Amino acid sequence: SVASGDLPREVNALKTGEGGDIAVFGGAGFASALIAAGLVDEFQLFVNPAVLGAGRRIFDQGGFRNLRLLGSKAYACGMVVSRYAPAG
């Protein structure tokens, strides 16, 4: 489904409802809002072999939490996908 408006509130409503896992996709602003609201159970970080030099942070300096590695997989193209869960 597609949501608009107060996205952290929409995601929280989905999490408290019935159903299985929820996957959300969005930019750094959306990710930061979900992190700040404590709604992220797992991060999947895709690292591509390119250096951009700039960009928006998804982890605010004051809001960063320790993460626990769940798994990692490297692909032939050079991309690495690492899965993390918030620790504690």
C-alpha distances in whole Angstrom, upper triangle without the diagonal:
4,7,10,14,15,12,15,15,11,11,14,13,10,14,16,14,15,13,14,13,11,11,10,12,14,17,20,20,16,18,21,19,17,21,23,21,21,18,18,20,20,20,20,23,23,27,28,32,32,33,32,34,32,28,26,26,23,26,28,32,32,29,29,29,31,28,29,29,27,28,28,28,30,29,32,31,32,28,28,25,26,24,25,24,26,29,30
4,7,11,12,10,13,13,10,11,14,13,12,15,17,16,17,16,17,16,12,12,10,11,12,15,18,17,14,16,19,17,16,20,21,19,21,17,18,20,20,20,20,22,23,26,27,31,30,32,30,32,29,26,24,24,22,24,26,30,30,27,28,28,30,28,30,29,28,29,29,29,30,30,33,31,31,28,28,25,26,24,25,25,26,29,31
4,7,9,7,10,10,7,9,12,11,10,14,16,15,17,17,17,16,13,13,10,12,12,15,17,15,12,15,17,14,14,18,19,17,19,16,17,19,20,20,21,23,24,27,28,32,31,32,30,32,29,25,23,23,20,23,24,28,28,25,26,27,29,28,29,29,28,29,30,30,32,32,35,33,33,29,29,26,27,25,25,24,25,28,29
4,6,6,10,10,8,10,13,13,13,16,18,18,20,20,21,20,16,16,13,13,12,14,16,14,11,15,16,14,14,18,18,17,19,17,18,21,22,22,23,24,25,28,29,32,31,32,29,31,28,24,21,22,20,22,23,27,27,24,26,27,30,29,31,31,30,31,32,32,34,34,36,34,34,31,30,28,28,26,27,26,26,29,30
4,6,9,9,8,11,13,13,14,17,18,19,21,22,23,22,18,18,15,15,14,15,17,14,12,15,16,13,14,17,17,15,18,16,19,22,23,23,24,25,27,29,31,34,33,33,30,31,28,24,21,22,20,22,22,26,26,23,25,26,29,29,31,32,32,33,33,34,36,36,39,37,36,33,32,30,30,28,28,27,26,29,30
4,6,5,6,9,10,11,13,15,16,17,20,21,22,20,17,17,14,15,14,15,16,13,10,13,13,10,11,14,13,12,15,13,16,19,21,21,23,24,26,28,30,34,33,33,30,31,27,24,21,20,18,20,20,23,23,20,22,23,26,26,29,30,30,31,32,33,35,36,39,37,36,32,32,29,28,26,25,24,23,26,26
4,5,5,6,8,10,11,12,14,15,18,18,19,17,13,13,10,12,11,12,13,11,8,10,11,8,8,12,12,10,13,11,13,16,17,17,19,20,22,25,27,31,30,30,28,29,26,22,19,18,16,18,18,22,22,19,20,21,24,23,26,26,26,28,28,30,31,32,35,33,33,29,28,25,25,23,22,21,20,24,24
4,5,5,6,9,10,10,12,14,17,18,18,16,13,13,11,13,12,13,13,11,8,9,10,7,6,9,9,7,9,8,10,14,15,16,18,20,22,25,27,31,30,30,28,29,26,22,19,18,15,16,16,20,19,16,18,18,21,21,23,24,24,26,27,29,31,32,35,34,33,29,28,24,24,21,20,18,17,21,21
4,5,5,6,9,10,11,12,16,17,18,17,14,15,13,16,15,17,17,15,12,13,14,10,9,12,12,9,11,10,13,16,18,19,21,23,26,28,31,34,34,34,32,33,30,26,22,22,18,19,20,23,22,19,21,21,24,24,26,27,27,29,30,32,34,35,38,37,36,32,31,28,27,24,23,21,20,23,23
4,5,5,6,9,10,11,14,15,16,15,12,13,11,14,14,16,17,15,12,14,15,12,10,14,14,12,13,11,13,16,18,19,20,23,25,28,30,34,33,34,32,33,30,26,23,22,19,21,22,25,25,21,23,23,25,24,26,27,26,28,29,31,33,33,37,35,35,31,30,27,26,23,23,21,21,24,24
4,5,5,6,9,10,13,13,13,11,8,10,9,12,12,15,16,15,11,11,13,11,8,12,13,10,11,8,10,12,14,15,17,19,22,25,27,31,31,32,30,31,28,25,22,21,17,18,20,23,23,19,20,20,22,21,22,23,22,24,26,27,30,30,34,32,32,28,27,23,23,20,19,17,17,21,21
4,5,5,6,9,12,13,14,13,10,13,12,15,16,18,18,17,13,14,15,12,9,12,12,9,9,7,10,12,15,16,19,21,24,27,30,34,34,34,33,33,31,27,24,22,19,19,20,24,22,19,20,20,22,21,22,24,23,25,27,29,32,33,36,35,34,31,29,25,24,21,20,17,17,20,20
4,5,5,6,10,11,13,13,11,14,13,17,18,20,21,19,16,17,18,15,13,16,16,12,13,11,13,15,17,19,22,24,27,30,32,36,36,37,35,36,34,30,27,26,22,23,24,27,26,23,24,23,26,24,26,27,26,28,30,31,34,35,38,37,37,33,31,28,27,24,23,21,20,23,23
4,6,5,8,8,10,10,8,11,11,15,16,19,21,19,16,16,18,16,13,16,17,14,14,11,12,13,16,17,19,22,24,28,30,34,35,35,34,35,33,29,27,25,22,23,25,28,27,23,24,23,25,23,24,25,23,25,27,29,31,32,35,35,34,30,29,25,25,22,21,19,19,23,23
4,6,8,8,9,8,7,11,12,15,17,20,20,20,16,16,17,15,12,14,16,12,12,8,10,10,13,16,18,21,24,27,30,33,34,35,34,35,33,29,26,25,21,21,23,26,25,21,22,21,22,21,21,22,21,23,25,27,30,31,35,34,33,30,28,24,23,19,19,16,16,19,19
4,7,9,11,11,11,14,15,19,21,23,24,23,19,19,20,18,15,17,17,14,13,11,13,13,16,19,21,25,27,31,33,37,38,39,37,38,36,32,29,28,24,24,26,28,27,23,24,23,24,23,24,25,24,26,28,30,33,35,38,38,37,33,31,28,26,23,22,19,19,21,20
4,7,9,11,11,14,16,19,21,24,25,24,21,21,22,20,17,19,21,17,17,14,16,15,18,21,23,26,28,32,34,38,39,40,39,40,38,34,31,30,26,27,28,31,30,27,27,26,27,26,26,27,25,27,30,31,34,35,38,38,38,34,32,29,28,24,24,21,21,24,24
4,7,10,11,15,17,20,23,26,27,27,23,23,25,23,20,22,23,20,19,16,17,16,19,21,23,26,29,32,35,38,40,41,40,42,39,36,33,32,28,29,31,34,33,29,29,28,29,27,26,27,25,27,29,30,34,34,38,38,38,34,32,28,27,24,24,22,23,25,25
4,7,9,12,15,18,21,25,26,26,22,22,24,23,19,21,23,21,19,16,16,15,17,19,20,24,26,30,32,36,37,39,38,40,38,34,32,31,27,28,30,33,33,29,29,27,28,25,25,25,22,24,26,27,30,31,34,34,34,31,29,25,25,22,22,20,22,24,25
4,7,10,13,17,20,23,24,25,21,20,23,22,18,20,23,20,18,15,15,13,14,17,17,21,23,27,29,33,34,36,35,37,36,32,30,29,25,26,29,31,31,27,27,25,25,23,22,22,19,20,23,24,27,27,31,31,31,28,26,22,21,18,19,17,19,22,23
4,7,10,13,17,20,21,22,18,17,20,19,15,17,20,18,16,12,11,10,10,13,14,17,19,23,25,29,30,32,32,34,32,29,27,25,22,23,25,28,28,24,23,22,22,19,19,19,16,18,19,21,24,24,28,28,28,24,22,19,18,15,15,14,16,19,20
4,7,10,13,16,18,18,15,14,17,16,13,15,18,16,15,11,10,10,10,12,13,16,18,22,24,28,29,30,29,31,29,26,24,23,19,20,23,26,26,23,22,21,22,19,19,19,17,19,20,21,24,24,28,27,27,23,22,18,18,15,15,14,16,19,21
4,7,10,13,15,16,13,12,15,15,12,14,17,16,15,12,10,10,10,10,10,13,14,18,20,24,25,27,26,28,26,23,21,20,17,19,21,25,25,22,21,20,21,18,19,18,16,17,18,19,21,21,25,24,24,20,19,15,15,13,14,14,16,19,21
4,7,10,12,13,9,9,12,12,10,12,15,14,14,11,10,11,11,10,11,13,14,18,19,23,24,25,24,26,23,20,18,17,14,16,19,23,23,20,20,20,21,19,20,19,18,19,19,20,22,22,25,24,24,20,19,16,16,14,15,15,16,20,22
4,7,10,11,8,8,12,13,11,13,16,16,16,14,12,14,13,11,10,11,12,15,17,21,21,22,20,23,20,17,16,16,13,16,19,22,23,20,20,20,22,19,21,20,19,19,19,19,21,21,24,22,22,18,18,15,16,15,16,17,18,22,24
4,7,8,6,7,10,11,10,13,15,15,16,14,13,16,15,12,12,12,13,16,17,20,20,20,19,20,18,14,13,13,11,14,16,20,21,19,19,20,22,20,22,22,21,22,21,22,22,22,25,23,22,19,19,16,17,17,17,18,19,23,25
4,6,5,6,9,10,11,12,14,16,17,16,14,17,16,13,13,12,13,15,16,19,18,18,16,17,14,11,9,10,8,12,14,18,19,17,17,19,21,20,22,22,22,23,22,22,23,23,25,23,22,19,19,17,18,17,18,19,19,23,25
4,6,5,6,9,10,10,12,14,15,15,13,17,15,13,13,12,13,14,16,19,18,17,15,15,13,9,6,6,5,9,10,14,16,14,14,16,18,18,20,21,22,22,21,22,23,24,26,24,22,19,19,17,17,17,17,18,17,21,23
4,5,5,6,9,10,11,12,14,14,14,17,17,15,16,15,17,18,20,23,21,21,18,18,15,11,8,8,7,10,10,14,15,14,15,17,20,20,23,23,24,25,25,26,27,27,30,27,26,23,22,21,20,20,19,19,19,22,24
4,5,5,6,9,10,11,13,11,11,15,15,13,14,15,16,18,20,24,23,22,20,21,18,14,11,11,8,11,12,16,17,15,15,17,20,19,22,22,23,24,23,25,26,27,29,27,26,23,22,20,19,18,18,18,17,21,22
4,5,5,6,9,10,11,10,9,12,12,10,11,11,14,16,18,22,21,21,19,20,17,14,11,9,6,8,11,14,15,12,12,14,16,15,18,18,19,20,20,22,23,24,27,25,24,20,19,17,16,15,14,14,14,17,19
4,5,5,6,9,10,10,10,13,14,12,14,14,16,18,20,23,22,22,20,20,17,13,10,8,5,6,7,11,12,9,10,12,15,15,18,19,21,22,22,24,26,27,30,28,26,23,22,19,18,17,16,15,14,17,18
4,5,5,6,9,9,10,14,15,14,16,17,19,21,24,27,26,25,23,23,20,16,13,12,9,10,10,14,14,11,13,14,17,17,20,22,23,24,25,27,28,30,33,31,29,26,25,22,21,19,18,17,15,18,19
4,5,5,6,5,6,10,11,11,14,15,18,20,23,26,26,26,24,25,22,18,15,13,10,10,12,15,15,11,12,13,16,15,18,19,20,22,23,25,27,28,31,30,28,25,23,20,19,17,15,14,13,16,17
4,5,5,6,6,9,10,10,13,14,17,19,22,25,25,25,23,23,21,18,14,12,8,8,9,12,12,8,9,9,12,12,15,17,18,20,21,24,25,27,31,29,27,24,22,19,17,15,13,12,10,13,14
4,5,8,9,12,14,14,17,17,21,22,25,28,28,27,25,25,22,19,15,13,10,9,9,11,10,7,9,10,14,15,18,20,21,24,25,27,29,31,34,33,31,27,25,23,21,19,16,15,12,15,15
4,6,8,11,14,14,18,19,22,24,27,31,30,30,28,28,25,22,18,16,13,12,12,15,14,10,12,13,16,16,19,21,22,24,26,28,30,32,36,34,33,29,27,24,22,20,17,15,13,16,15
4,6,8,11,12,16,18,21,23,27,30,30,30,28,28,26,23,19,17,13,12,13,15,14,10,11,10,13,13,16,18,19,21,23,26,28,30,34,33,31,28,25,22,20,17,14,12,9,12,12
4,7,9,11,14,16,20,22,25,29,29,29,28,29,26,23,20,17,14,14,15,18,17,13,14,13,15,14,16,18,18,20,22,24,27,29,32,31,30,26,24,21,19,16,14,11,10,13,14
4,6,7,11,13,16,19,22,26,26,26,26,26,24,21,18,16,12,12,14,17,17,13,12,11,13,11,13,14,14,17,18,21,23,25,29,28,26,23,20,17,15,12,10,8,8,11,13
4,7,10,13,17,19,23,26,27,28,28,28,27,24,21,19,15,15,17,19,19,15,14,12,13,10,11,12,11,14,16,19,22,24,28,28,26,23,20,16,14,10,9,6,7,10,11
4,7,10,13,16,19,23,24,25,25,26,24,22,20,17,14,14,17,19,19,16,14,12,12,9,9,10,9,11,13,15,18,20,24,24,22,19,16,13,10,7,6,4,7,10,13
4,6,10,12,16,19,20,21,21,22,21,18,17,14,11,11,15,17,18,15,13,12,12,9,10,10,9,11,12,14,16,18,22,21,19,16,13,10,8,6,5,6,8,12,15
4,6,10,13,16,18,19,19,21,20,18,17,15,12,14,17,19,21,18,16,15,15,11,12,10,10,9,9,11,13,14,18,18,16,12,10,7,6,4,6,9,12,15,18
4,6,10,13,14,15,16,17,17,15,15,13,11,12,16,18,20,18,15,15,15,12,13,11,11,11,9,11,12,13,17,16,14,10,8,6,5,6,8,11,13,16,19
4,6,10,12,13,14,16,16,15,15,14,13,15,19,21,23,21,18,19,18,15,16,14,14,12,10,10,10,11,14,12,11,7,6,5,7,9,11,15,17,20,23
4,7,8,10,12,14,14,14,15,14,14,16,19,20,23,22,19,20,19,16,17,15,16,14,11,11,9,10,13,11,9,6,5,6,8,11,13,17,19,21,25
4,6,9,10,13,14,14,16,16,16,18,22,23,26,25,22,23,22,20,21,18,19,17,14,12,10,10,11,9,7,5,7,9,11,15,17,21,22,25,28
4,7,10,12,15,15,18,18,19,21,24,25,28,27,24,25,24,22,23,20,21,19,15,14,11,11,11,8,6,6,9,12,14,17,20,23,25,27,31
4,6,9,12,13,16,17,18,20,23,24,27,26,24,26,25,24,25,23,24,22,18,17,15,14,15,12,10,10,12,14,16,20,22,25,26,28,32
4,6,9,11,14,15,17,19,21,21,25,25,23,25,25,23,25,23,25,23,20,20,18,18,18,15,13,13,14,16,18,21,22,25,26,28,32
4,6,8,11,13,15,17,19,20,24,24,22,24,25,24,26,25,26,25,22,22,20,20,21,18,16,15,16,18,19,22,23,26,26,29,32
4,7,11,12,15,17,18,18,22,22,21,24,24,24,26,25,27,26,24,24,22,23,24,21,18,18,19,20,21,23,24,26,26,28,31
4,7,9,13,14,15,16,20,20,19,22,23,23,26,25,27,27,24,25,24,24,25,22,20,19,20,20,21,23,23,25,25,27,30
4,7,9,12,13,15,18,18,17,20,22,21,24,24,26,25,23,24,23,24,25,22,21,18,19,19,20,21,21,23,23,25,28
4,7,9,10,12,15,15,14,18,20,20,23,23,25,25,23,25,24,25,27,24,23,20,20,19,19,20,20,21,20,23,25
4,6,7,9,12,11,11,14,16,16,19,20,22,22,21,23,23,25,27,25,22,20,19,18,17,18,17,18,17,20,22
4,6,9,12,10,9,12,14,14,17,18,19,20,20,21,22,24,27,25,22,19,18,16,15,15,14,15,14,17,19
4,6,8,7,6,9,11,12,15,16,19,20,20,22,23,25,28,27,24,21,19,18,16,16,14,14,12,15,16
4,5,5,6,10,13,14,18,20,22,24,24,26,27,29,32,30,27,24,23,21,20,19,17,17,15,17,18
4,6,6,10,12,14,18,20,23,25,24,27,28,30,33,31,28,26,24,23,21,21,18,18,16,17,18
4,6,9,12,15,19,21,24,26,26,29,30,33,36,34,31,29,27,25,23,22,19,18,15,16,16
4,6,10,12,16,19,21,23,24,27,28,31,34,33,30,27,25,23,20,19,16,15,12,13,14
4,7,9,13,15,18,20,21,24,25,28,31,30,27,24,22,20,17,16,13,13,10,11,12
4,6,10,13,15,18,19,23,25,27,31,30,27,24,22,19,16,15,11,10,7,7,9
4,7,10,13,15,17,20,23,26,29,29,26,23,20,18,15,13,10,9,6,5,8
4,7,9,12,13,17,19,22,26,26,23,20,17,15,11,10,6,6,5,5,9
4,6,9,12,15,18,21,25,25,23,20,17,14,10,9,5,5,6,5,9
4,6,8,12,14,18,21,22,19,17,13,11,7,6,5,7,9,9,13
4,7,11,14,17,21,22,20,17,14,11,8,5,5,7,10,11,14
4,7,11,14,17,18,17,14,11,8,6,5,7,10,13,14,18
4,7,10,14,15,13,11,7,6,4,6,9,12,16,17,20
4,7,10,12,10,9,6,5,6,9,12,16,19,20,24
4,7,8,7,6,4,6,9,12,15,19,22,23,27
4,5,6,5,6,8,11,14,18,21,24,26,30
4,5,7,9,12,15,18,21,25,28,30,34
4,6,9,12,15,18,22,25,28,30,34
4,6,10,13,16,19,23,26,28,31
4,7,10,13,16,20,23,25,28
4,6,10,13,17,19,21,25
4,7,10,14,16,19,22
4,7,10,13,15,19
4,7,10,13,16
4,7,9,12
4,6,9
4,6
4
